[in-house]
Amino acid sequence: MLKITITSSATEEKWTLYGRLVAPWVDELKASWKRGRRTVERRKCIVNLDEVTFIDKCGERMLRSMSNQGAKFVARDVYVKHVLDRLKSKSKQH
């Protein structure tokens, strides 16, 4: 299960994800991301992953795509930080 909460201000949009970032929930995130980002492209986007418990390969690809579109990630969990570090190193290789 994945829950998505979005809060907006004039300069920033904050996405908070809760649960497991895995298929088929990634499709829901992808749809929300497309809808949400279309209308607020100029705002800074922060994605809080503190409440994410697991990320599969589908989820990793989605996070990489979000990052490429300007999203910045926040995470306290060691596992999630490790996944994000791996994503950064993979994108530097390409």
C-alpha positions as CSV (number, residue, x, y, z in Angstrom):
1,M,0.0,0.0,0.0
2,L,1.2,3.5,-0.8
3,K,-0.3,6.8,0.5
4,I,0.5,10.1,-1.2
5,T,0.0,13.5,0.5
6,I,0.7,16.7,-1.3
7,T,0.9,20.1,0.3
8,S,1.5,23.3,-1.7
9,S,2.6,26.8,-1.0
10,A,3.4,29.7,-3.4
11,T,7.0,28.6,-3.9
12,E,7.1,24.9,-2.9
13,E,5.2,21.6,-3.3
14,K,5.8,18.9,-0.7
15,W,5.0,15.3,-1.5
16,T,5.0,12.8,1.4
17,L,5.0,9.1,0.6
18,Y,3.9,6.5,3.1
19,G,4.3,2.7,2.8
20,R,5.8,0.6,0.0
21,L,6.9,2.1,-3.3
22,V,6.4,-1.0,-5.4
23,A,4.4,-2.1,-8.5
24,P,1.4,-1.6,-8.8
25,W,1.5,1.4,-6.5
26,V,4.2,3.1,-8.6
27,D,1.6,3.5,-11.3
28,E,-0.5,5.5,-9.0
29,L,2.4,7.7,-8.0
30,K,3.3,8.2,-11.7
31,A,-0.2,9.3,-12.5
32,S,-0.3,11.7,-9.5
33,W,3.1,13.1,-10.4
34,K,2.1,13.8,-14.0
35,R,-1.1,15.5,-12.9
36,G,0.5,17.5,-10.1
37,R,3.7,18.6,-11.8
38,R,1.9,19.8,-14.9
39,T,0.3,22.7,-13.0
40,V,3.2,23.7,-10.8
41,E,6.4,23.4,-12.8
42,R,8.0,26.5,-11.4
43,R,7.7,25.5,-7.7
44,K,10.4,23.7,-5.9
45,C,9.4,20.1,-5.2
46,I,10.4,18.2,-2.1
47,V,9.6,14.5,-1.8
48,N,9.6,13.2,1.8
49,L,10.4,9.5,2.0
50,D,10.6,9.2,5.8
51,E,7.6,6.9,5.9
52,V,8.6,4.7,3.0
53,T,9.3,1.1,4.1
54,F,10.4,-0.6,0.9
55,I,11.3,0.4,-2.7
56,D,11.5,-2.1,-5.6
57,K,13.2,-1.6,-9.0
58,C,10.0,0.0,-10.4
59,G,10.0,2.4,-7.5
60,E,13.7,3.2,-8.0
61,R,13.0,4.0,-11.7
62,M,10.2,6.3,-10.7
63,L,12.3,8.1,-8.1
64,R,15.1,8.6,-10.7
65,S,12.5,10.0,-13.2
66,M,11.2,12.4,-10.5
67,S,14.7,13.5,-9.7
68,N,15.5,14.1,-13.3
69,Q,12.4,16.4,-13.3
70,G,13.7,18.4,-10.4
71,A,12.4,16.6,-7.3
72,K,14.6,16.8,-4.2
73,F,14.3,13.9,-1.7
74,V,14.3,13.9,2.1
75,A,14.9,10.7,4.0
76,R,16.0,9.7,7.5
77,D,15.8,6.0,7.2
78,V,19.2,4.3,6.5
79,Y,17.6,1.9,3.9
80,V,16.0,4.7,1.9
81,K,19.1,6.8,2.0
82,H,21.1,3.8,0.7
83,V,18.6,3.5,-2.2
84,L,18.8,7.2,-3.0
85,D,22.7,7.1,-2.9
86,R,22.6,4.1,-5.3
87,L,20.3,6.1,-7.7
88,K,22.7,9.1,-7.6
89,S,25.7,6.9,-8.4
90,K,23.8,5.2,-11.3
91,S,22.7,8.5,-12.8
92,K,26.4,9.7,-12.7
93,Q,27.4,6.6,-14.7
94,H,25.0,7.5,-17.6
